[in-house]
Amino acid sequence: MENRQPTIIELLLEAHIGLDRQGPGSRDAVKQALKFLGPLDRISKTADLGCGTGGQTLELAEHLSGSITGLDMFPDFIEILNQKTNTKTIVHLSEGAVGQLASSLTGDGLLALSGTGSDCFLNKDADTYDMIGGWGAAFGDEGSGYWMGCEAIRGALRSYDGRGKKSLLETLIPEQYGYKKNIRKVVKLYRSDNQRKDIASATKSLSKAMWEGDEVAHDIIIQAAELMAEQAITLLKKHEIPKGMKFTVAGGGWKVSNLMIDHFAGLVLTEFPDMEFVYPEFEPVTGGIIHTILRTQGEITEEKAEDLRKKLQDYQFITDDMKYKAEIIQEAIRLAKTEG
């Protein structure tokens, strides 16, 4: 009989599930935060992101009128919250549906997910009815953040050995992990307690290298886009796709560069020219909010979308390209002020 060791996530759940709160904050902090809000009426809607077992959610309910939606990625926490409250509606949304809602502001279409892993989903009315990929790091996850991280590290090592093209990754990878210029220390990742996530984080160096014109980094990102397009196109060919059907992306893997998103979209549109690509709006964590709006208010108009962009600006989808451009602009402003 196998003696399975609990995962880190399982240990964290066990350690936190009995606490009143699963994160920072206090009753006084809630009261202080509410002072910054204007008056809310009984039709106001509040979302508590990462609500845990509902410690803060219940405190909010003491002070606010209207409905409160608690959102958390761990079902065990939500189950305890439901036991504590008068729950009006329970909605189960798949990973694909949540990503679709957050990225395209609709529950219908195709979602290509590139995070630590990778897969593609077809959704209808915020319900996933078919998917492809998702086979895990050992057998799949092509085009994911983990896959790109592995390829970036391989590119760095091949550059160092002289077996491949010279690449900025040879310097950027060890610097990112705090190994200075000793790339041989990268083997420490084999002993990491969170190996997949740590390797996937190498996409930060990949993005920077691509931005600085590195050919190896550019080719890895292009290949990742092609692998994601292969999944999407294969899934779409299994179904009769209506004209104008939307497709979008979600997950940290896509944040490496707009190049990956644009190349992926172009490949899919070449095969399915009647589809419509939607650039992702928000992070998947907002999917529950979007679903609630669609269910209670109907279609999200451009006016509503613009209002959401203001209210959820901290959760907007931003690629590393955008961050680098912002950093360059800020540096140029700083230099201009210094010279002035």
C-alpha positions as CSV (number, residue, x, y, z in Angstrom):
1,M,0.0,0.0,0.0
2,E,1.4,3.4,-1.0
3,N,2.1,5.8,1.8
4,R,1.3,9.1,0.0
5,Q,2.8,12.2,1.5
6,P,0.5,15.2,1.7
7,T,1.2,18.0,-0.8
8,I,2.2,21.5,0.3
9,I,-1.3,22.8,-0.6
10,E,-2.9,20.1,1.5
11,L,-0.7,21.0,4.5
12,L,-1.5,24.7,4.0
13,L,-5.3,24.0,3.9
14,E,-5.0,21.8,7.1
15,A,-3.1,24.6,8.9
16,H,-5.5,27.4,7.9
17,I,-8.9,25.9,7.6
18,G,-9.7,26.2,11.4
19,L,-8.7,29.9,11.6
20,D,-11.1,32.7,11.6
21,R,-9.1,34.3,8.8
22,Q,-6.9,32.8,6.2
23,G,-5.0,36.0,5.5
24,P,-4.1,39.4,7.0
25,G,-6.6,41.9,8.3
26,S,-8.9,42.5,11.3
27,R,-12.3,43.8,12.2
28,D,-10.8,47.2,12.7
29,A,-9.2,47.1,9.3
30,V,-12.5,46.3,7.7
31,K,-14.2,49.2,9.4
32,Q,-11.3,51.5,8.3
33,A,-11.5,50.3,4.7
34,L,-15.3,50.9,4.6
35,K,-14.8,54.5,5.5
36,F,-13.3,55.1,2.1
37,L,-16.5,54.0,0.4
38,G,-19.5,56.1,-0.4
39,P,-23.0,55.1,0.9
40,L,-24.2,51.7,-0.4
41,D,-27.8,50.7,-0.8
42,R,-29.6,47.3,-0.7
43,I,-29.0,46.7,-4.4
44,S,-25.3,47.2,-4.1
45,K,-23.1,44.2,-4.9
46,T,-19.8,43.4,-3.1
47,A,-17.2,40.8,-3.9
48,D,-14.8,39.4,-1.4
49,L,-11.9,38.0,-3.4
50,G,-10.0,35.2,-1.6
51,C,-12.7,35.0,1.1
52,G,-11.4,31.9,2.7
53,T,-13.9,30.5,5.3
54,G,-15.6,33.9,5.4
55,G,-14.2,35.7,8.4
56,Q,-14.0,39.0,6.6
57,T,-17.1,38.2,4.4
58,L,-19.2,38.0,7.5
59,E,-17.8,41.2,8.9
60,L,-18.6,43.0,5.7
61,A,-22.2,41.7,5.9
62,E,-22.6,43.4,9.3
63,H,-21.9,46.8,7.8
64,L,-23.1,46.5,4.1
65,S,-26.5,46.3,2.5
66,G,-27.1,44.4,-0.7
67,S,-25.5,41.1,-1.7
68,I,-21.9,39.9,-1.0
69,T,-20.2,37.3,-3.2
70,G,-17.3,35.3,-1.6
71,L,-14.8,33.9,-4.1
72,D,-12.0,31.5,-3.3
73,M,-10.1,28.9,-5.2
74,F,-10.4,26.2,-2.4
75,P,-13.8,24.5,-2.3
76,D,-13.2,23.4,1.3
77,F,-13.1,27.0,2.4
78,I,-16.3,27.8,0.5
79,E,-18.1,24.8,2.1
80,I,-17.4,26.2,5.6
81,L,-18.5,29.7,4.6
82,N,-21.8,28.2,3.2
83,Q,-22.4,26.5,6.6
84,K,-22.0,29.9,8.3
85,T,-24.2,31.9,6.1
86,N,-27.6,32.2,4.4
87,T,-26.3,31.3,0.9
88,K,-28.7,32.4,-1.9
89,T,-27.0,30.7,-4.8
90,I,-24.1,28.3,-5.3
91,V,-22.5,28.4,-8.8
92,H,-19.8,26.0,-9.8
93,L,-17.5,27.3,-12.5
94,S,-14.8,25.4,-14.2
95,E,-11.3,26.7,-14.7
96,G,-12.0,27.2,-18.3
97,A,-15.3,29.0,-17.7
98,V,-13.8,31.4,-15.1
99,G,-11.0,32.3,-17.5
100,Q,-13.4,32.8,-20.4
101,L,-15.6,35.1,-18.3
102,A,-12.7,37.2,-17.0
103,S,-10.9,37.5,-20.4
104,S,-13.8,38.1,-22.8
105,L,-16.6,39.3,-20.5
106,T,-18.8,36.5,-21.9
107,G,-19.4,32.8,-21.0
108,D,-19.2,31.6,-24.6
109,G,-16.2,30.9,-26.7
110,L,-12.8,29.2,-26.7
111,L,-10.2,29.9,-24.0
112,A,-6.5,29.0,-24.4
113,L,-5.0,28.7,-21.0
114,S,-1.2,29.0,-20.5
115,G,-0.3,29.1,-16.9
116,T,2.0,26.7,-15.0
117,G,0.2,24.1,-17.2
118,S,-1.7,24.4,-20.5
119,D,-5.1,23.4,-22.0
120,C,-7.9,24.8,-24.2
121,F,-11.6,24.9,-23.3
122,L,-14.8,25.4,-25.3
123,N,-17.5,27.1,-23.2
124,K,-21.2,27.8,-23.6
125,D,-23.2,29.8,-21.0
126,A,-20.2,29.7,-18.7
127,D,-20.1,25.9,-18.8
128,T,-17.2,24.0,-20.3
129,Y,-18.4,21.3,-22.7
130,D,-15.1,20.2,-24.2
131,M,-11.4,20.6,-23.6
132,I,-8.0,19.4,-24.8
133,G,-4.6,19.2,-23.2
134,G,-4.0,19.5,-19.4
135,W,-1.9,16.4,-19.2
136,G,0.6,17.7,-16.7
137,A,4.3,18.5,-16.8
138,A,5.5,14.9,-17.4
139,F,3.4,14.3,-20.5
140,G,2.1,17.6,-21.8
141,D,1.7,21.2,-20.8
142,E,3.3,22.3,-24.1
143,G,3.3,26.1,-24.5
144,S,2.8,26.6,-20.8
145,G,4.8,28.9,-18.5
146,Y,6.5,25.8,-17.1
147,W,7.4,24.6,-20.7
148,M,8.8,28.0,-21.6
149,G,10.7,28.1,-18.3
150,C,12.3,24.8,-19.1
151,E,13.2,25.9,-22.6
152,A,14.6,29.2,-21.3
153,I,16.9,27.3,-18.9
154,R,17.9,24.8,-21.6
155,G,18.7,27.8,-23.9
156,A,20.8,29.3,-21.2
157,L,22.7,26.0,-20.6
158,R,23.2,25.4,-24.3
159,S,24.6,28.9,-24.7
160,Y,27.0,28.4,-21.8
161,D,28.2,25.0,-23.1
162,G,28.6,26.3,-26.7
163,R,26.1,23.7,-28.0
164,G,23.6,26.3,-29.1
165,K,23.2,30.0,-30.1
166,K,24.7,32.6,-27.8
167,S,21.9,34.0,-25.7
168,L,21.3,36.7,-23.0
169,L,19.6,33.9,-21.1
170,E,23.0,32.6,-20.1
171,T,23.4,35.7,-17.9
172,L,19.8,36.5,-17.1
173,I,18.7,33.1,-15.7
174,P,21.4,32.8,-13.0
175,E,20.9,36.4,-12.1
176,Q,17.2,35.9,-11.6
177,Y,17.6,33.0,-9.2
178,G,20.3,34.8,-7.2
179,Y,23.2,32.8,-8.5
180,K,25.0,35.9,-9.9
181,K,27.0,34.6,-12.9
182,N,27.4,31.0,-11.7
183,I,25.0,29.2,-14.1
184,R,26.0,25.8,-12.7
185,K,24.0,26.6,-9.6
186,V,20.8,26.3,-11.6
187,V,20.7,22.6,-10.8
188,K,19.5,23.6,-7.4
189,L,16.1,23.8,-8.9
190,Y,16.0,20.0,-8.9
191,R,15.7,20.3,-5.1
192,S,13.1,23.0,-5.0
193,D,9.9,22.2,-3.0
194,N,7.9,24.0,-5.6
195,Q,9.9,23.0,-8.7
196,R,7.2,23.6,-11.4
197,K,6.4,27.1,-10.2
198,D,10.1,28.1,-9.7
199,I,11.0,26.8,-13.2
200,A,7.9,28.6,-14.7
201,S,9.2,31.8,-13.2
202,A,12.1,31.7,-15.6
203,T,9.7,33.3,-18.1
204,K,10.7,36.6,-16.5
205,S,14.2,36.3,-17.9
206,L,12.7,34.9,-21.2
207,S,10.6,38.0,-21.5
208,K,13.4,40.4,-20.8
209,A,15.8,38.6,-23.2
210,M,13.2,38.8,-26.0
211,W,12.6,42.5,-25.3
212,E,16.3,43.1,-25.7
213,G,16.3,41.3,-29.1
214,D,17.5,37.8,-28.1
215,E,16.9,35.3,-30.9
216,V,16.8,32.3,-28.7
217,A,14.1,33.8,-26.5
218,H,12.2,35.0,-29.5
219,D,12.1,31.5,-31.0
220,I,10.9,29.9,-27.7
221,I,8.0,32.3,-27.5
222,I,7.0,31.7,-31.1
223,Q,7.1,28.0,-30.6
224,A,5.0,28.3,-27.4
225,A,2.4,30.2,-29.4
226,E,2.4,27.5,-32.1
227,L,1.9,24.8,-29.6
228,M,-1.0,26.6,-28.0
229,A,-2.5,27.2,-31.4
230,E,-2.1,23.5,-32.2
231,Q,-4.3,22.7,-29.2
232,A,-6.9,25.3,-30.0
233,I,-7.2,24.4,-33.7
234,T,-7.4,20.7,-32.9
235,L,-10.2,21.3,-30.4
236,L,-12.1,23.6,-32.8
237,K,-12.0,21.1,-35.6
238,K,-14.0,18.7,-33.5
239,H,-17.0,21.0,-33.5
240,E,-19.2,23.1,-35.7
241,I,-18.0,26.6,-34.9
242,P,-20.6,29.4,-35.3
243,K,-19.6,32.5,-37.2
244,G,-18.3,35.3,-34.9
245,M,-17.5,32.9,-32.1
246,K,-15.0,34.6,-29.7
247,F,-11.7,33.2,-28.6
248,T,-9.3,34.5,-26.0
249,V,-6.4,33.6,-23.7
250,A,-5.7,33.5,-19.9
251,G,-2.9,32.6,-17.6
252,G,0.6,34.0,-16.8
253,G,2.3,32.2,-19.7
254,W,0.7,34.7,-22.1
255,K,2.2,37.6,-20.2
256,V,5.7,36.8,-21.5
257,S,5.0,38.9,-24.5
258,N,2.3,40.3,-26.8
259,L,4.3,38.5,-29.5
260,M,3.0,35.2,-28.2
261,I,-0.6,36.4,-28.1
262,D,-0.5,38.0,-31.6
263,H,1.2,34.9,-33.2
264,F,-1.3,32.5,-31.6
265,A,-4.3,34.6,-32.6
266,G,-3.0,34.9,-36.2
267,L,-2.6,31.1,-36.5
268,V,-6.1,30.4,-35.2
269,L,-7.6,33.0,-37.5
270,T,-5.8,31.6,-40.5
271,E,-7.7,28.3,-39.9
272,F,-11.0,29.9,-38.7
273,P,-11.2,33.4,-40.3
274,D,-14.9,33.9,-39.1
275,M,-13.9,33.7,-35.4
276,E,-13.2,36.9,-33.4
277,F,-10.2,37.2,-31.1
278,V,-10.7,39.1,-27.9
279,Y,-7.7,40.5,-26.1
280,P,-8.0,39.5,-22.4
281,E,-9.5,42.0,-20.1
282,F,-9.0,40.7,-16.5
283,E,-7.3,38.1,-14.4
284,P,-9.3,34.8,-13.9
285,V,-10.0,35.6,-10.2
286,T,-12.6,38.2,-11.5
287,G,-14.6,35.5,-13.4
288,G,-17.1,35.1,-10.6
289,I,-17.8,38.8,-10.6
290,I,-18.4,38.8,-14.4
291,H,-20.6,35.8,-14.1
292,T,-22.8,37.5,-11.4
293,I,-23.1,40.6,-13.6
294,L,-24.1,38.6,-16.7
295,R,-26.6,36.6,-14.6
296,T,-28.3,39.6,-13.0
297,Q,-27.9,42.3,-15.6
298,G,-27.5,40.6,-18.9
299,E,-24.9,41.4,-21.6
300,I,-22.0,43.6,-20.6
301,T,-22.1,46.7,-22.9
302,E,-19.0,48.7,-23.7
303,E,-20.2,51.3,-21.1
304,K,-20.4,48.6,-18.4
305,A,-17.0,47.2,-19.6
306,E,-15.4,50.6,-19.2
307,D,-16.8,51.0,-15.7
308,L,-15.4,47.5,-14.8
309,R,-12.0,48.6,-16.1
310,K,-12.0,51.4,-13.6
311,K,-13.2,49.4,-10.7
312,L,-11.1,46.3,-11.4
313,Q,-8.0,48.1,-12.7
314,D,-5.7,46.2,-10.2
315,Y,-6.9,42.9,-11.9
316,Q,-6.4,43.9,-15.5
317,F,-4.4,41.6,-17.7
318,I,-1.0,43.2,-18.3
319,T,1.9,41.6,-20.3
320,D,5.5,42.0,-19.4
321,D,5.9,44.1,-22.7
322,M,3.6,46.7,-21.1
323,K,5.6,46.7,-17.9
324,Y,8.9,47.1,-19.7
325,K,7.5,50.0,-21.8
326,A,6.2,51.7,-18.6
327,E,9.6,51.2,-16.9
328,I,11.4,52.7,-19.9
329,I,9.0,55.7,-20.0
330,Q,9.4,56.2,-16.2
331,E,13.2,56.0,-16.6
332,A,13.2,58.5,-19.5
333,I,11.1,60.9,-17.4
334,R,13.5,60.5,-14.4
335,L,16.5,61.2,-16.6
336,A,14.8,64.2,-18.2
337,K,14.1,65.7,-14.8
338,T,17.7,65.0,-13.6
339,E,19.2,66.7,-16.7
340,G,16.8,69.5,-16.3
